[in-house]
Amino acid sequence: MSAENNDVPQEFYDVVDKFINLANELESTWPRSRVSATLMFAAARYNVYNWLNRDVDLEQTLDQAVTYYREQYEEMFRENVQELTPIYTQPDLSSDVQQRK
């Protein structure tokens, strides 16, 4: 989900990068699965805080909020899979070079 593909300002992605950089730092201490779980928990906790202290959509029920956040997460997850799969599944070209020598 790059900034060139939508109307989201670059500043949004700059903040995202800060979280990703922190997660990458934490990987030196914790397994990636633990870092991922803590990021999800932190996001859920902050989003609950945000929802409980909202000043718009006051009539939104908990079930409606859960549906909204679940749908948003699914959309972002799928978009990121689509964007990152080609990057992380490219064949290792160095092994081809090694085989030719």
TORMARRO-953013 format. One line per 5 residues: number of its first residue (from 0); their letters; for each residue x, y, z of N, C-alpha, C. Coordinates in pm, 1 decimal, padded with zeros to 6 digits. Last residue first. Layout:
BEGIN
NUM> a> X/Y/Z/X/Y/Z/X/Y/Z ~ ...
***
This chain:
BEGIN
100> krqqv> 02848.3/-02120.6/-01211.9/02994.8/-02114.0/-01199.5/03057.5/-02248.6/-01207.1 ~ 02577.3/-02163.3/-01205.0/02639.1/-02146.6/-01336.5/02791.6/-02147.2/-01328.1 ~ 02512.2/-02168.5/-00937.5/02500.2/-02291.7/-01012.8/02571.2/-02282.5/-01147.6 ~ 02544.1/-01898.6/-00865.3/02632.1/-01998.2/-00807.0/02631.0/-02127.6/-00888.2 ~ 02331.5/-01786.9/-01005.6/02467.8/-01747.9/-01041.1/02564.9/-01850.9/-00988.1
95> dssld> 02118.6/-01900.6/-00869.9/02135.8/-01927.5/-01012.5/02277.7/-01896.0/-01056.4 ~ 02150.8/-01786.7/-00619.8/02168.4/-01931.1/-00631.3/02184.1/-01971.4/-00777.5 ~ 02090.5/-01520.7/-00669.0/02229.5/-01554.8/-00637.2/02252.7/-01704.9/-00647.5 ~ 01819.1/-01504.9/-00697.2/01900.1/-01505.0/-00818.8/02045.3/-01541.6/-00790.6 ~ 01566.0/-01650.0/-00548.8/01699.1/-01603.5/-00512.3/01789.6/-01616.1/-00633.9
90> pqtyi> 01248.2/-01534.6/-00663.5/01350.5/-01639.2/-00653.6/01486.4/-01576.5/-00621.6 ~ 01034.0/-01349.6/-00450.4/01116.7/-01353.4/-00570.1/01219.7/-01464.4/-00554.6 ~ 00877.3/-01312.8/-00233.7/00874.8/-01446.6/-00293.1/00952.9/-01452.5/-00423.4 ~ 00878.1/-01053.2/-00146.0/00933.4/-01155.1/-00057.3/00931.5/-01295.4/-00114.3 ~ 00763.1/-00913.5/-00362.1/00892.5/-00872.4/-00307.6/00957.4/-00985.2/-00228.5
85> ptleq> 00513.1/-01028.0/-00410.7/00616.9/-01032.5/-00515.2/00756.7/-00997.1/-00463.1 ~ 00390.6/-00973.1/-00151.2/00419.0/-01108.5/-00197.7/00523.9/-01110.9/-00309.1 ~ 00325.9/-00704.3/-00104.9/00453.8/-00756.3/-00057.6/00489.2/-00895.3/-00107.3 ~ 00071.2/-00648.8/-00218.2/00186.1/-00563.3/-00248.4/00319.1/-00630.8/-00215.0 ~ -00092.0/-00853.3/-00114.5/-00082.7/-00833.7/-00260.1/00042.4/-00752.2/-00296.1
80> vnerf> -00059.7/-00806.4/00157.6/-00019.4/-00935.5/00100.2/00000.6/-00919.4/-00049.9 ~ -00174.3/-00550.9/00173.2/-00031.8/-00568.1/00200.1/00020.7/-00701.5/00148.6 ~ -00440.3/-00611.0/00114.9/-00366.7/-00518.1/00028.8/-00216.4/-00532.9/00049.1 ~ -00502.7/-00781.9/00333.2/-00505.6/-00832.9/00195.3/-00427.3/-00742.6/00099.8 ~ -00474.8/-00599.1/00546.4/-00395.6/-00721.8/00541.6/-00387.6/-00773.5/00398.2
75> meeyq> -00668.5/-00405.8/00487.4/-00526.2/-00368.2/00491.9/-00436.2/-00491.0/00480.7 ~ -00901.6/-00567.4/00504.6/-00868.0/-00496.3/00380.8/-00719.5/-00459.1/00376.9 ~ -00887.1/-00653.9/00772.4/-00885.0/-00750.4/00663.1/-00845.2/-00684.1/00532.0 ~ -00905.2/-00408.1/00908.9/-00785.4/-00490.6/00921.5/-00776.1/-00589.0/00804.7 ~ -01165.2/-00328.2/00833.8/-01049.5/-00244.7/00800.9/-00920.3/-00326.7/00805.3
70> eryyt> -01316.7/-00535.7/00945.4/-01317.2/-00514.9/00800.4/-01198.3/-00430.2/00755.8 ~ -01259.4/-00493.6/01219.2/-01227.6/-00621.5/01155.1/-01220.4/-00606.4/01004.1 ~ -01361.2/-00235.6/01258.8/-01217.5/-00260.3/01273.8/-01175.8/-00390.9/01208.4 ~ -01639.4/-00285.0/01202.1/-01562.1/-00184.4/01130.4/-01412.4/-00214.9/01138.2 ~ -01703.6/-00481.9/01394.4/-01717.5/-00509.7/01251.4/-01633.9/-00413.0/01169.1
65> vaqdl> -01659.0/-00333.3/01627.0/-01581.0/-00454.6/01601.4/-01586.2/-00489.5/01453.3 ~ -01857.3/-00136.6/01595.5/-01716.1/-00099.1/01599.1/-01626.9/-00219.3/01568.3 ~ -02088.3/-00292.8/01611.4/-02060.2/-00217.0/01489.0/-01913.6/-00175.9/01481.9 ~ -02061.5/-00388.9/01873.7/-02061.8/-00483.1/01760.9/-02033.2/-00412.2/01628.9 ~ -02082.4/-00143.8/02015.1/-01959.9/-00222.6/02021.0/-01952.6/-00319.3/01902.7
60> tqeld> -02248.9/00104.0/01808.5/-02244.5/00000.7/01912.5/-02109.0/-00069.8/01909.9 ~ -02265.8/00449.7/01758.5/-02206.9/00323.5/01713.6/-02197.8/00225.3/01830.6 ~ -02342.9/00696.8/01843.3/-02446.1/00592.5/01844.9/-02391.1/00456.3/01802.7 ~ -02129.9/00861.5/01799.8/-02157.9/00820.9/01938.0/-02262.1/00710.1/01947.1 ~ -01981.8/00964.8/01581.7/-02044.4/00831.2/01575.7/-02076.5/00777.0/01715.4
55> vdrnl> -01734.1/01148.4/01768.8/-01820.8/01129.8/01651.7/-01875.9/00988.0/01655.8 ~ -01563.6/01140.3/01969.8/-01660.3/01250.4/01975.3/-01746.0/01253.7/01849.1 ~ -01432.1/00867.0/02166.5/-01467.6/00931.4/02039.4/-01564.3/01047.1/02063.4 ~ -01332.8/00703.1/02362.7/-01318.4/00847.5/02379.5/-01353.8/00925.8/02253.8 ~ -01363.6/00443.5/02274.2/-01431.3/00483.2/02397.7/-01429.9/00634.5/02418.7
50> wnyvn> -01193.4/00447.7/02049.1/-01337.8/00430.7/02031.9/-01414.0/00477.7/02156.4 ~ -00938.3/00477.8/02167.6/-00987.1/00575.7/02070.3/-01139.6/00569.3/02056.7 ~ -00930.8/00241.6/02320.4/-00918.4/00372.9/02384.9/-00975.2/00482.3/02294.1 ~ -00944.7/00061.5/02106.1/-01050.5/00063.3/02207.7/-01049.1/00196.9/02280.5 ~ -00704.4/00122.5/01979.6/-00829.7/00145.9/01908.3/-00948.7/00143.5/02002.9
45> yraaa> -00521.0/00039.1/02172.4/-00528.1/00181.2/02138.2/-00659.3/00213.0/02066.4 ~ -00575.7/-00239.7/02170.5/-00590.6/-00161.2/02293.5/-00603.9/-00012.0/02263.0 ~ -00515.9/-00308.1/01906.4/-00650.9/-00328.7/01959.9/-00673.6/-00241.8/02083.2 ~ -00243.7/-00239.7/01899.1/-00338.2/-00174.2/01808.2/-00480.8/-00188.3/01860.0 ~ -00145.8/-00416.7/02093.4/-00132.9/-00271.5/02113.2/-00230.3/-00195.9/02023.8
40> fmlta> -00201.3/-00660.6/01966.9/-00262.2/-00628.8/02095.5/-00259.1/-00478.9/02121.3 ~ -00040.6/-00637.9/01739.2/-00185.6/-00651.8/01725.3/-00256.8/-00615.2/01854.7 ~ 00212.3/-00620.3/01861.7/00163.5/-00510.4/01777.7/00011.9/-00517.0/01761.5 ~ 00225.7/-00867.9/01986.8/00222.0/-00747.5/02069.7/00175.9/-00626.5/01989.9 ~ 00230.5/-01039.3/01762.9/00120.0/-01047.5/01858.8/00111.4/-00921.9/01944.7
35> svrsr> 00474.9/-00961.2/01648.2/00349.7/-00945.9/01573.8/00230.3/-00946.5/01668.7 ~ 00648.9/-01043.0/01850.6/00642.7/-00901.2/01813.1/00512.7/-00873.6/01739.6 ~ 00604.3/-01317.7/01839.8/00572.2/-01244.0/01962.2/00559.8/-01094.5/01932.4 ~ 00697.6/-01379.4/01583.9/00556.9/-01406.8/01616.9/00513.9/-01331.6/01742.7 ~ 00970.1/-01314.6/01606.6/00883.1/-01235.6/01519.3/00735.7/-01257.3/01552.0
30> pwtse> 01095.1/-01327.9/01943.7/01062.0/-01393.1/01816.1/00963.2/-01305.7/01736.8 ~ 01296.0/-01054.8/02075.2/01178.0/-01141.3/02078.5/01158.9/-01210.4/01944.1 ~ 01528.8/-00913.8/02019.5/01506.1/-00966.2/02153.6/01397.2/-01072.5/02158.0 ~ 01522.1/-00832.6/01763.3/01652.9/-00875.6/01812.3/01641.3/-00938.1/01951.7 ~ 01267.8/-00743.1/01726.6/01298.7/-00877.8/01677.9/01435.9/-00925.5/01722.8
25> lenal> 01270.5/-00478.9/01796.5/01226.9/-00574.6/01898.3/01256.4/-00718.0/01857.1 ~ 01340.0/-00365.6/01549.7/01434.1/-00359.0/01662.3/01399.7/-00464.3/01767.8 ~ 01102.4/-00412.3/01410.1/01226.8/-00475.1/01364.4/01333.2/-00473.2/01473.1 ~ 00931.0/-00247.0/01555.7/00907.6/-00392.1/01552.8/01034.2/-00465.0/01509.2 ~ 01041.9/00001.6/01489.9/01042.6/-00043.8/01628.9/01022.9/-00195.7/01635.3
20> nifkd> 00984.7/00000.0/01214.7/01123.5/00005.6/01260.9/01135.6/-00040.5/01406.0 ~ 00705.5/00001.4/01226.3/00775.0/-00113.5/01166.9/00920.8/-00116.0/01211.2 ~ 00660.4/00252.1/01341.3/00615.7/00131.9/01410.6/00688.5/00008.3/01357.6 ~ 00773.3/00412.7/01141.2/00825.6/00419.4/01277.7/00785.3/00295.1/01357.3 ~ 00610.9/00354.8/00921.0/00750.8/00311.9/00919.6/00813.0/00316.7/01058.5
15> vvdyf> 00377.7/00486.4/01001.6/00377.8/00339.8/00987.4/00520.9/00287.7/00992.4 ~ 00470.2/00748.6/00975.2/00436.2/00696.7/01107.9/00434.2/00544.2/01105.5 ~ 00501.8/00755.2/00698.5/00616.8/00783.9/00783.6/00592.9/00731.3/00925.3 ~ 00244.5/00715.4/00609.5/00340.3/00606.6/00590.3/00467.3/00629.5/00671.8 ~ 00141.2/00967.7/00679.8/00080.6/00845.1/00732.4/00181.3/00731.0/00725.6
10> eqpvd> 00289.2/01139.0/00521.5/00308.7/01142.8/00666.3/00250.6/01019.1/00733.9 ~ 00186.8/01107.9/00265.1/00313.7/01042.8/00298.4/00337.1/01038.2/00449.1 ~ -00172.5/01059.0/00270.0/-00051.3/01143.5/00268.9/00072.8/01066.1/00312.8 ~ -00363.2/00868.9/00048.2/-00312.7/00877.6/00185.1/-00183.4/00959.7/00182.8 ~ -00474.3/00813.5/-00195.4/-00476.3/00952.4/-00150.0/-00426.2/00969.4/-00007.3
5> nneas> -00263.2/00576.6/-00370.0/-00387.6/00621.5/-00308.7/-00373.2/00765.3/-00261.1 ~ -00019.2/00496.4/-00469.7/-00137.3/00425.3/-00516.0/-00268.4/00476.2/-00457.7 ~ 00191.6/00624.3/-00350.5/00163.3/00658.0/-00489.7/00030.6/00600.3/-00537.3 ~ 00219.8/00508.0/-00103.1/00156.0/00639.2/-00110.1/00119.0/00676.7/-00252.8 ~ 00140.6/00155.8/-00112.1/00231.4/00268.5/-00119.0/00155.1/00398.1/-00139.0
0> m> 00085.6/-00116.2/00000.0/00000.0/00000.0/00000.0/00090.6/00122.9/00000.0
***
